Amino acid sequence: MLENLIVALIVAVAAWYAASKYLPATLRAKLFGKKKASAGCGSGCSSCGTCEDGPAAPRIDAGAPPSRRVIQLHLK
């Protein structure tokens, strides 16, 4: 009897975790409520220094051909 209760508890926790992780966002918000957003970039905390304004990104001309990037693969 006790083993059945433990197994049922483990299955219920696993189902809750899977549902909270893999359901679509709208259904997840309805079932589990909205999660608070963590303090990330754009929150204005400036504690990590990564959100500071850096140099402007280079402008890309629409008529120019795309630049080629080489992706190096390290195969063993």
N, C-alpha and C positions, 0 to 999 in steps of 0.2 A: 504494500500500500504506500509506504513512504517513498519507494523507488519511483512509483508512478507519479507521485506529486512532484518529485525532483525533476523528472523528465519533462513533465508538463510545464514546469516553470522555465526550464532551459529552452524548450521549444517556443514558449510565449515571448521570452526575451529575444530570441533569435528572430522571430517574426516581426517584433516591434522594431528591432534594429534595421532589418532589411527594408521594412516599409518606410522608416524615417529616412533612409539613405537613397532608395531607388525609385520611389514613387514620383510622378510628375510634381513640379513645384506647386501648382495650384491645389492639387489634392492633398499634398503634404502640408500645406499651410492650413487647409481646412481641418485636417485630422489632428495635427500636432501643434498648431499655432505658429505664429511667425517667430523666428529666432532673431535675437538682436544682432545687428551687424557689429562686427568687431571693429576696433579702432584701426583702420588701415589707412592707406594713402588717401588723402582728400579729407580726412577728418579734422585736420588742423592741429594735431597734437604736436607735431614737429619734434618728437622725441628720438626718432631714429636717424633723421637727417636725409632720408631717401626721397622725401617729397619736395625738396627744395628745387627751385627753378634752375635748370641746367641750361646749357647752350641750346639754341634753337635748332630744330631738325632741319637738315638741308632741304631746299625746295626741289621738287621733282618736276621737270618739264614734261608736259603731257605729250609733246611731239617727239621727245627723245626716245631712242630704243632703251629697253630695260637693261640695267647693268647685270652682268653675270656674276653670280656668287658661287664659289667653289665650296662644296661640302666635303670635308675630308673624312674618310671612313678608316678607322683603325681596325683592320681585320687581323685575326691571329691565325 
